[in-house]
Amino acid sequence: MDLVSASAAAPAAALNPLPDADWFDRYEMRLDDGDLSAGEAARLILANPPAWAGWLMRLRNGLVRLAGLRGVAMKAGDEAGGFPILEERPERCVLGFNDRHLDFRIVVDIRQSGTGTLLGVTTLVKRHNLIGRAYLAAVGPFHRLIVAASLRQLQPQGARPYRAAGSEGRG
């Protein structure tokens, strides 16, 4: 797996599932397995998080339930990592849900380039209120760690996925 650069703007295709998103980030990495579909990649990434990420998700779920927000289980099935699959094609899988504090989508995409197969993971968020802004500010640093570590697990022998500088959306 080689590092690849990601543009500082979310691809237009990734923005379609949540057109009013006001925050996003994107990671990309080159895959050794060119036969992996986007849905398979989403399930591998989300259903098999690093052990420490599972602990953080359990802590997060306990805290958000106290605030009356939705919890998420890291598991496989018709969902990936507890997130409902909203759209699935070989080259793109969209997951996410809407909640009262924010809406979010995870877009996992696979595309061929002149240098091989690229896997991209874009997270899009539309914050509705102060709770959504506070929540994202609190989980943002952990989100970045979890996404990068989960992607590295796809090819543990390889280099780190690349996160575009400035890839976070508007305030």
N, CA, C and O of each residue as an XYZ file, in Angstrom:
684
protein
N       0.857     -1.162      0.000
C       0.000      0.000      0.000
C       0.897      1.216      0.000
O       1.800      1.325      0.830
N       0.659      2.126     -0.917
C       1.411      3.366     -0.999
C       0.547      4.523     -0.552
O      -0.681      4.469     -0.612
N       1.218      5.574     -0.100
C       0.498      6.800      0.210
C       0.046      7.448     -1.081
O       0.767      7.425     -2.079
N      -1.104      8.007     -1.067
C      -1.578      8.779     -2.209
C      -2.140     10.082     -1.672
O      -2.555     10.160     -0.516
N      -2.151     11.091     -2.504
C      -2.694     12.363     -2.038
C      -4.180     12.418     -2.319
O      -4.670     11.819     -3.276
N      -4.879     13.131     -1.485
C      -6.311     13.355     -1.674
C      -6.514     14.850     -1.824
O      -5.829     15.645     -1.181
N      -7.440     15.223     -2.658
C      -7.673     16.650     -2.849
C      -8.243     17.259     -1.580
O      -8.858     16.567     -0.770
N      -8.035     18.552     -1.414
C      -8.524     19.234     -0.225
C     -10.029     19.491     -0.304
O     -10.627     19.934      0.677
N     -10.642     19.223     -1.437
C     -12.092     19.363     -1.581
C     -12.683     17.979     -1.764
O     -12.136     17.154     -2.495
N     -13.786     17.730     -1.108
C     -14.439     16.430     -1.252
C     -14.889     16.262     -2.693
O     -15.395     17.208     -3.298
N     -14.711     15.069     -3.251
C     -15.170     14.837     -4.617
C     -16.682     15.074     -4.725
O     -17.434     14.791     -3.793
N     -17.100     15.585     -5.852
C     -18.519     15.875     -6.055
C     -19.376     14.637     -5.819
O     -20.461     14.737     -5.246
N     -18.896     13.464     -6.257
C     -19.669     12.232     -6.063
C     -19.862     11.936     -4.582
O     -20.905     11.415     -4.185
N     -18.868     12.264     -3.760
C     -18.986     12.000     -2.329
C     -19.939     12.984     -1.662
O     -20.512     12.668     -0.620
N     -20.118     14.159     -2.234
C     -21.005     15.152     -1.633
C     -22.475     14.854     -1.908
O     -23.336     15.293     -1.146
N     -22.779     14.133     -2.956
C     -24.174     13.880     -3.318
C     -25.031     13.293     -2.203
O     -26.189     13.691     -2.079
N     -24.529     12.368     -1.383
C     -25.404     11.774     -0.375
C     -25.814     12.722      0.752
O     -26.761     12.432      1.483
N     -25.122     13.840      0.901
C     -25.461     14.800      1.954
C     -25.101     16.200      1.445
O     -24.089     16.772      1.850
N     -25.934     16.743      0.557
C     -25.577     17.988     -0.138
C     -25.357     19.184      0.777
O     -24.631     20.107      0.406
N     -25.961     19.196      1.963
C     -25.805     20.336      2.869
C     -24.706     20.108      3.909
O     -24.667     20.804      4.923
N     -23.821     19.152      3.672
C     -22.758     18.866      4.639
C     -21.950     20.130      4.913
O     -21.619     20.885      3.999
N     -21.639     20.344      6.192
C     -20.825     21.503      6.550
C     -19.479     21.089      7.149
O     -18.719     21.939      7.613
N     -19.185     19.782      7.141
C     -17.900     19.265      7.615
C     -17.624     17.983      6.862
O     -18.534     17.196      6.602
N     -16.368     17.775      6.512
C     -15.997     16.497      5.905
C     -14.520     16.248      6.112
O     -13.743     17.167      6.372
N     -14.151     14.984      5.991
C     -12.754     14.636      5.812
C     -12.692     13.432      4.885
O     -13.683     12.734      4.666
N     -11.501     13.210      4.349
C     -11.328     12.148      3.364
C      -9.949     11.532      3.525
O      -8.949     12.229      3.702
N      -9.923     10.212      3.460
C      -8.683      9.449      3.467
C      -8.638      8.619      2.200
O      -9.669      8.146      1.723
N      -7.455      8.442      1.660
C      -7.271      7.569      0.511
C      -6.046      6.710      0.739
O      -5.103      7.099      1.428
N      -6.087      5.529      0.139
C      -4.906      4.678      0.122
C      -4.968      3.755     -1.079
O      -6.041      3.429     -1.585
N      -3.812      3.349     -1.513
C      -3.703      2.410     -2.629
C      -3.891      1.000     -2.073
O      -3.338      0.656     -1.028
N      -4.672      0.195     -2.777
C      -4.952     -1.180     -2.340
C      -4.143     -2.181     -3.142
O      -3.921     -2.005     -4.340
N      -3.707     -3.229     -2.467
C      -3.080     -4.342     -3.170
C      -4.139     -5.236     -3.809
O      -3.903     -5.839     -4.856
N      -5.321     -5.317     -3.165
C      -6.414     -6.176     -3.634
C      -7.320     -5.373     -4.556
O      -8.190     -4.638     -4.088
N      -7.121     -5.510     -5.868
C      -7.915     -4.780     -6.847
C      -9.301     -5.354     -7.055
O     -10.101     -4.769     -7.786
N      -9.612     -6.497     -6.426
C     -10.916     -7.133     -6.596
C     -11.904     -6.802     -5.483
O     -13.035     -7.287     -5.502
N     -11.504     -6.001     -4.535
C     -12.353     -5.651     -3.405
C     -13.422     -4.654     -3.840
O     -13.108     -3.647     -4.475
N     -14.689     -4.928     -3.502
C     -15.756     -3.973     -3.815
C     -15.836     -2.940     -2.690
O     -15.284     -3.144     -1.610
N     -16.524     -1.839     -2.952
C     -16.682     -0.794     -1.940
C     -17.433     -1.320     -0.720
O     -17.068     -1.000      0.412
N     -18.479     -2.125     -0.934
C     -19.231     -2.690      0.187
C     -18.380     -3.636      1.017
O     -18.447     -3.617      2.246
N     -17.580     -4.464      0.356
C     -16.685     -5.365      1.093
C     -15.678     -4.557      1.911
O     -15.399     -4.879      3.066
N     -15.140     -3.510      1.299
C     -14.183     -2.654      2.008
C     -14.851     -1.995      3.211
O     -14.264     -1.944      4.292
N     -16.075     -1.488      3.036
C     -16.784     -0.843      4.150
C     -16.988     -1.823      5.299
O     -16.779     -1.475      6.461
N     -17.391     -3.034      4.978
C     -17.606     -4.029      6.030
C     -16.297     -4.390      6.735
O     -16.265     -4.529      7.958
N     -15.229     -4.540      5.971
C     -13.935     -4.862      6.580
C     -13.450     -3.723      7.480
O     -12.957     -3.961      8.583
N     -13.592     -2.511      7.009
C     -13.130     -1.344      7.774
C     -13.937     -1.168      9.042
O     -13.372     -0.991     10.121
N     -15.264     -1.217      8.921
C     -16.138     -0.855     10.040
C     -16.453     -2.005     10.990
O     -16.720     -1.771     12.169
N     -16.428     -3.228     10.504
C     -16.781     -4.353     11.367
C     -15.579     -4.901     12.126
O     -15.739     -5.713     13.038
N     -14.382     -4.464     11.758
C     -13.173     -4.978     12.401
C     -12.279     -3.834     12.874
O     -11.124     -3.736     12.459
N     -12.804     -2.977     13.731
C     -11.974     -1.851     14.182
C     -10.869     -2.347     15.112
O     -10.966     -3.439     15.671
N      -9.825     -1.544     15.274
C      -8.826     -1.901     16.281
C      -9.514     -2.045     17.651
O     -10.522     -1.387     17.905
N      -8.980     -2.893     18.523
C      -9.605     -3.155     19.822
C      -9.837     -1.867     20.611
O     -10.887     -1.701     21.231
N      -8.875     -0.967     20.593
C      -9.028      0.278     21.349
C     -10.163      1.126     20.786
O     -10.797      1.872     21.532
N     -10.434      1.028     19.481
C     -11.532      1.792     18.877
C     -12.880      1.236     19.346
O     -13.821      1.997     19.569
N     -12.972     -0.081     19.493
C     -14.192     -0.682     20.016
C     -14.489     -0.191     21.430
O     -15.639      0.082     21.775
N     -13.438     -0.081     22.242
C     -13.612      0.442     23.600
C     -14.110      1.890     23.558
O     -15.012      2.261     24.309
N     -13.514      2.710     22.672
C     -13.948      4.107     22.541
C     -15.400      4.205     22.079
O     -16.142      5.075     22.535
N     -15.803      3.317     21.177
C     -17.193      3.342     20.692
C     -18.166      2.967     21.812
O     -19.247      3.549     21.911
N     -17.795      2.009     22.646
C     -18.662      1.654     23.782
C     -18.781      2.822     24.755
O     -19.866      3.090     25.272
N     -17.677      3.516     25.006
C     -17.707      4.698     25.859
C     -18.579      5.776     25.228
O     -19.405      6.383     25.910
N     -18.404      6.018     23.943
C     -19.195      7.008     23.214
C     -20.681      6.679     23.297
O     -21.503      7.552     23.574
N     -21.020      5.412     23.056
C     -22.429      5.012     23.092
C     -23.050      5.264     24.456
O     -24.188      5.726     24.543
N     -22.319      4.968     25.515
C     -22.842      5.213     26.847
C     -23.085      6.695     27.102
O     -24.100      7.070     27.689
N     -22.159      7.531     26.663
C     -22.299      8.971     26.874
C     -23.422      9.574     26.035
O     -24.193     10.396     26.531
N     -23.520      9.169     24.762
C     -24.559      9.779     23.919
C     -25.952      9.310     24.316
O     -26.917     10.058     24.159
N     -26.077      8.105     24.820
C     -27.393      7.635     25.271
C     -27.882      8.463     26.456
O     -29.081      8.698     26.601
N     -26.952      8.902     27.302
C     -27.328      9.782     28.418
C     -27.913     11.093     27.904
O     -28.761     11.700     28.558
N     -27.456     11.527     26.727
C     -27.956     12.769     26.127
C     -29.156     12.518     25.220
O     -29.666     13.450     24.597
N     -29.617     11.257     25.139
C     -30.777     10.934     24.314
C     -30.458     10.794     22.835
O     -31.356     10.881     21.997
N     -29.174     10.576     22.502
C     -28.772     10.414     21.110
C     -28.595      8.934     20.793
O     -28.619      8.086     21.684
N     -28.419      8.643     19.520
C     -28.380      7.279     19.022
C     -27.006      6.642     19.213
O     -25.987      7.263     18.909
N     -26.973      5.422     19.708
C     -25.738      4.656     19.829
C     -25.524      3.808     18.591
O     -26.447      3.594     17.806
N     -24.301      3.326     18.421
C     -23.945      2.509     17.260
C     -23.133      1.320     17.740
O     -22.203      1.475     18.531
N     -23.485      0.120     17.257
C     -22.724     -1.088     17.579
C     -21.765     -1.379     16.436
O     -22.141     -1.273     15.269
N     -20.546     -1.741     16.757
C     -19.569     -2.104     15.732
C     -19.787     -3.575     15.401
O     -19.301     -4.456     16.110
N     -20.524     -3.839     14.316
C     -20.856     -5.213     13.952
C     -21.059     -5.304     12.450
O     -21.111     -4.283     11.764
N     -21.173     -6.506     11.942
C     -21.397     -6.721     10.514
C     -22.850     -7.112     10.289
O     -23.599     -7.301     11.247
N     -23.250     -7.234      9.034
C     -24.614     -7.627      8.689
C     -25.132     -6.760      7.564
O     -24.365     -6.371      6.682
N     -26.456     -6.439      7.574
C     -27.023     -5.546      6.573
C     -26.473     -4.138      6.758
O     -26.661     -3.251      5.924
N     -25.806     -3.975      7.848
C     -25.140     -2.730      8.161
C     -23.645     -3.017      8.059
O     -23.233     -4.161      7.865
N     -22.858     -1.989      8.190
C     -21.413     -2.168      8.306
C     -20.986     -1.375      9.524
O     -21.135     -0.154      9.564
N     -20.462     -2.061     10.499
C     -20.032     -1.399     11.716
C     -21.163     -0.756     12.482
O     -20.932      0.196     13.227
N     -22.386     -1.250     12.322
C     -23.529     -0.677     13.004
C     -24.163      0.483     12.264
O     -25.180      1.016     12.710
N     -23.588      0.884     11.148
C     -24.125      1.984     10.356
C     -24.959      1.419      9.205
O     -24.475      0.564      8.463
N     -26.190      1.875      9.045
C     -27.026      1.360      7.952
C     -26.420      1.669      6.588
O     -25.900      2.761      6.357
N     -26.497      0.691      5.692
C     -26.051      0.897      4.310
C     -27.210      1.520      3.549
O     -28.292      0.941      3.461
N     -26.972      2.706      3.001
C     -28.000      3.443      2.269
C     -27.926      3.198      0.768
O     -28.933      3.294      0.068
N     -26.753      2.886      0.285
C     -26.537      2.645     -1.151
C     -25.328      1.745     -1.280
O     -24.327      1.935     -0.588
N     -25.416      0.761     -2.168
C     -24.260     -0.104     -2.375
C     -24.152     -0.491     -3.844
O     -25.060     -1.085     -4.426
N     -23.029     -0.139     -4.411
C     -22.639     -0.543     -5.763
C     -21.199     -1.046     -5.677
O     -20.527     -0.776     -4.681
N     -20.711     -1.755     -6.665
C     -19.334     -2.264     -6.562
C     -18.297     -1.169     -6.311
O     -17.315     -1.392     -5.602
N     -18.513      0.005     -6.886
C     -17.523      1.077     -6.769
C     -17.815      2.076     -5.645
O     -16.993      2.950     -5.371
N     -18.980      1.956     -4.990
C     -19.338      2.954     -3.973
C     -20.342      2.381     -2.984
O     -21.306      1.718     -3.366
N     -20.096      2.649     -1.701
C     -21.005      2.244     -0.636
C     -21.221      3.462      0.255
O     -20.263      4.084      0.714
N     -22.489      3.798      0.497
C     -22.835      4.949      1.335
C     -23.540      4.430      2.581
O     -24.500      3.665      2.494
N     -23.052      4.856      3.738
C     -23.615      4.474      5.027
C     -23.956      5.736      5.801
O     -23.462      6.818      5.485
N     -24.799      5.597      6.811
C     -25.065      6.734      7.676
C     -26.494      6.782      8.145
O     -27.301      5.906      7.832
N     -26.799      7.818      8.900
C     -28.168      8.062      9.345
C     -28.309      9.506      9.785
O     -27.326     10.230      9.936
N     -29.534      9.900      9.982
C     -29.857     11.242     10.451
C     -30.252     11.161     11.918
O     -30.946     10.233     12.332
N     -29.810     12.123     12.688
C     -30.170     12.205     14.090
C     -30.530     13.657     14.380
O     -30.350     14.520     13.521
N     -31.022     13.930     15.548
C     -31.483     15.292     15.808
C     -30.339     16.288     15.933
O     -30.540     17.479     15.695
N     -29.135     15.829     16.304
C     -28.011     16.756     16.456
C     -27.178     16.890     15.184
O     -26.564     17.931     14.950
N     -27.155     15.838     14.362
C     -26.420     15.901     13.100
C     -26.836     14.753     12.192
O     -27.359     13.737     12.651
N     -26.595     14.931     10.902
C     -26.733     13.871      9.903
C     -25.322     13.552      9.434
O     -24.477     14.443      9.365
N     -25.059     12.291      9.113
C     -23.736     11.979      8.583
C     -23.825     10.872      7.549
O     -24.749     10.058      7.543
N     -22.849     10.873      6.693
C     -22.680      9.818      5.699
C     -21.215      9.429      5.665
O     -20.327     10.271      5.800
N     -20.980      8.147      5.484
C     -19.651      7.620      5.210
C     -19.708      7.095      3.784
O     -20.539      6.241      3.473
N     -18.856      7.584      2.933
C     -18.803      7.137      1.543
C     -17.488      6.383      1.353
O     -16.407      6.952      1.501
N     -17.596      5.098      1.023
C     -16.423      4.285      0.716
C     -16.441      4.083     -0.788
O     -17.413      3.568     -1.341
N     -15.363      4.491     -1.451
C     -15.328      4.354     -2.906
C     -14.036      3.680     -3.348
O     -12.976      3.841     -2.744
N     -14.173      2.921     -4.423
C     -13.050      2.212     -5.031
C     -12.965      2.702     -6.470
O     -13.968      2.733     -7.183
N     -11.769      3.081     -6.889
C     -11.619      3.488     -8.288
C     -10.250      3.091     -8.790
O      -9.287      2.973     -8.031
N     -10.194      2.891    -10.076
C      -8.940      2.537    -10.726
C      -8.246      3.817    -11.186
O      -8.890      4.740    -11.685
N      -6.946      3.860    -11.015
C      -6.160      4.975    -11.523
C      -5.000      4.382    -12.314
O      -4.842      3.163    -12.391
N      -4.214      5.240    -12.885
C      -3.062      4.766    -13.650
C      -2.050      4.040    -12.787
O      -1.193      3.326    -13.308
N      -2.133      4.211    -11.475
C      -1.168      3.589    -10.568
C      -1.774      2.449     -9.754
O      -1.118      1.932     -8.850
N      -3.012      2.045    -10.052
C      -3.615      0.923     -9.344
C      -4.988      1.245     -8.797
O      -5.657      2.167     -9.263
N      -5.403      0.471     -7.797
C      -6.716      0.633     -7.182
C      -6.613      1.567     -5.986
O      -5.758      1.395     -5.117
N      -7.499      2.563     -5.953
C      -7.531      3.511     -4.846
C      -8.800      3.305     -4.029
O      -9.890      3.169     -4.585
N      -8.654      3.282     -2.710
C      -9.772      3.217     -1.789
C      -9.881      4.576     -1.122
O      -8.900      5.090     -0.583
N     -11.070      5.158     -1.159
C     -11.315      6.427     -0.490
C     -12.410      6.275      0.545
O     -13.385      5.555      0.331
N     -12.246      6.956      1.669
C     -13.268      6.995      2.716
C     -13.513      8.460      3.042
O     -12.632      9.160      3.542
N     -14.732      8.910      2.746
C     -15.116     10.292      3.012
C     -16.206     10.290      4.074
O     -17.174      9.535      3.976
N     -16.052     11.126      5.077
C     -17.085     11.319      6.092
C     -17.666     12.702      5.889
O     -16.935     13.692      5.853
N     -18.986     12.772      5.754
C     -19.707     14.034      5.555
C     -20.653     14.238      6.731
O     -21.320     13.298      7.165
N     -20.712     15.456      7.243
C     -21.563     15.739      8.395
C     -22.315     17.038      8.170
O     -21.752     18.024      7.695
N     -23.584     17.027      8.515
C     -24.414     18.236      8.573
C     -24.829     18.403     10.022
O     -25.634     17.630     10.540
N     -24.272     19.425     10.677
C     -24.590     19.682     12.082
C     -25.852     20.531     12.153
O     -25.992     21.514     11.425
N     -26.770     20.145     13.038
C     -28.052     20.845     13.150
C     -28.095     21.898     14.240
O     -28.872     22.849     14.151
N     -27.276     21.744     15.261
C     -27.412     22.612     16.429
C     -26.119     22.609     17.226
O     -25.121     22.018     16.814
N     -26.149     23.271     18.362
C     -24.975     23.370     19.228
C     -24.523     21.991     19.718
O     -23.324     21.746     19.857
N     -25.466     21.100     19.977
C     -25.096     19.746     20.409
C     -24.301     19.047     19.305
O     -23.310     18.375     19.590
N     -24.724     19.198     18.052
C     -24.001     18.609     16.932
C     -22.606     19.180     16.790
O     -21.657     18.443     16.521
N     -22.470     20.483     16.967
C     -21.144     21.118     16.879
C     -20.238     20.641     18.016
O     -19.069     20.325     17.794
N     -20.783     20.592     19.234
C     -19.996     20.150     20.391
C     -19.608     18.678     20.239
O     -18.476     18.293     20.532
N     -20.551     17.866     19.782
C     -20.281     16.443     19.588
C     -19.139     16.247     18.595
O     -18.197     15.500     18.864
N     -19.224     16.918     17.452
C     -18.188     16.747     16.430
C     -16.836     17.263     16.921
O     -15.802     16.670     16.616
N     -16.834     18.352     17.669
C     -15.581     18.864     18.225
C     -14.963     17.840     19.182
O     -13.743     17.681     19.221
N     -15.805     17.150     19.949
C     -15.305     16.167     20.915
C     -14.824     14.885     20.253
O     -13.798     14.336     20.654
N     -15.543     14.396     19.247
C     -15.177     13.107     18.649
C     -14.239     13.235     17.461
O     -13.636     12.245     17.048
N     -14.102     14.427     16.905
C     -13.269     14.617     15.715
C     -11.870     14.028     15.821
O     -11.462     13.285     14.929
N     -11.118     14.331     16.877
C      -9.770     13.763     16.978
C      -9.772     12.234     17.018
O      -8.893     11.597     16.437
N     -10.752     11.647     17.698
C     -10.839     10.185     17.769
C     -11.270      9.606     16.422
O     -10.789      8.550     16.012
N     -12.170     10.298     15.744
C     -12.614      9.881     14.410
C     -11.410      9.728     13.492
O     -11.268      8.712     12.812
N     -10.548     10.731     13.472
C      -9.383     10.692     12.591
C      -8.479      9.507     12.915
O      -7.989      8.834     12.008
N      -8.258      9.250     14.194
C      -7.421      8.116     14.599
C      -8.050      6.785     14.196
O      -7.373      5.891     13.687
N      -9.366      6.668     14.432
C     -10.058      5.412     14.147
C     -10.074      5.127     12.644
O      -9.810      3.999     12.228
N     -10.381      6.138     11.827
C     -10.432      5.915     10.373
C      -9.063      5.474      9.864
O      -8.959      4.482      9.142
N      -8.022      6.202     10.233
C      -6.676      5.860      9.752
C      -6.258      4.466     10.222
O      -5.724      3.688      9.431
N      -6.489      4.137     11.494
C      -6.106      2.825     12.019
C      -6.920      1.705     11.366
O      -6.384      0.635     11.080
N      -8.200      1.947     11.133
C      -9.044      0.933     10.496
C      -8.603      0.678      9.063
O      -8.605     -0.467      8.610
N      -8.230      1.721      8.351
C      -7.736      1.536      6.988
C      -6.409      0.780      6.987
O      -6.188     -0.085      6.140
N      -5.540      1.098      7.918
C      -4.246      0.399      7.985
C      -4.438     -1.093      8.200
O      -3.618     -1.892      7.746
N      -5.513     -1.483      8.888
C      -5.756     -2.905      9.131
C      -6.054     -3.663      7.844
O      -5.882     -4.881      7.797
N      -6.501     -2.964      6.794
C      -6.726     -3.650      5.518
C      -5.422     -4.164      4.935
O      -5.400     -5.202      4.274
N      -4.333     -3.439      5.175
C      -3.016     -3.816      4.665
C      -1.980     -3.464      5.723
O      -1.253     -2.481      5.582
N      -1.911     -4.258      6.772
C      -1.063     -3.898      7.906
C       0.414     -3.780      7.564
O       1.160     -3.129      8.295
N       0.852     -4.394      6.472
C       2.258     -4.322      6.106
C       2.607     -3.020      5.408
O       3.783     -2.747      5.169
N       1.619     -2.216      5.079
C       1.852     -1.045      4.236
C       2.002      0.258      4.985
O       2.086      0.298      6.212
N       2.033      1.311      4.213
C       2.187      2.660      4.738
C       0.847      3.192      5.229
O      -0.183      2.526      5.120
N       0.882      4.384      5.764
C      -0.311      5.000      6.341
C      -1.199      5.601      5.262
O      -0.698      6.085      4.247
N      -2.525      5.576      5.470
C      -3.424      6.276      4.556
C      -3.142      7.772      4.629
O      -2.611      8.258      5.628
N      -3.485      8.478      3.608
C      -3.238      9.904      3.531
C      -4.517     10.681      3.794
O      -5.553     10.386      3.199
N      -4.457     11.664      4.671
C      -5.575     12.577      4.919
C      -5.187     13.925      4.377
O      -4.134     14.461      4.725
N      -6.015     14.473      3.538
C      -5.701     15.745      2.912
C      -5.639     16.857      3.949
O      -6.520     16.976      4.800
N      -4.591     17.670      3.870
C      -4.518     18.852      4.737
C      -5.658     19.773      4.365
O      -5.923     19.984      3.181
N      -6.327     20.318      5.343
C      -7.443     21.208      5.053
C      -8.698     20.488      4.605
O      -9.590     21.108      4.027
N      -8.787     19.175      4.861
C      -9.947     18.442      4.372
C     -11.136     18.551      5.298
O     -12.196     18.008      4.987
N     -11.005     19.227      6.417
C     -12.176     19.433      7.270
C     -12.989     20.578      6.728
O     -12.447     21.565      6.231
N     -14.291     20.439      6.828
C     -15.201     21.421      6.273
C     -15.302     22.694      7.091
O     -14.532     22.925      8.023
N     -16.244     23.488      6.729
C     -16.448     24.793      7.346
C     -16.827     24.665      8.815
O     -17.557     23.756      9.211
N     -16.312     25.602      9.619
C     -16.546     25.744     11.038
C     -17.767     25.254     11.584
O     -17.991     25.362     12.789
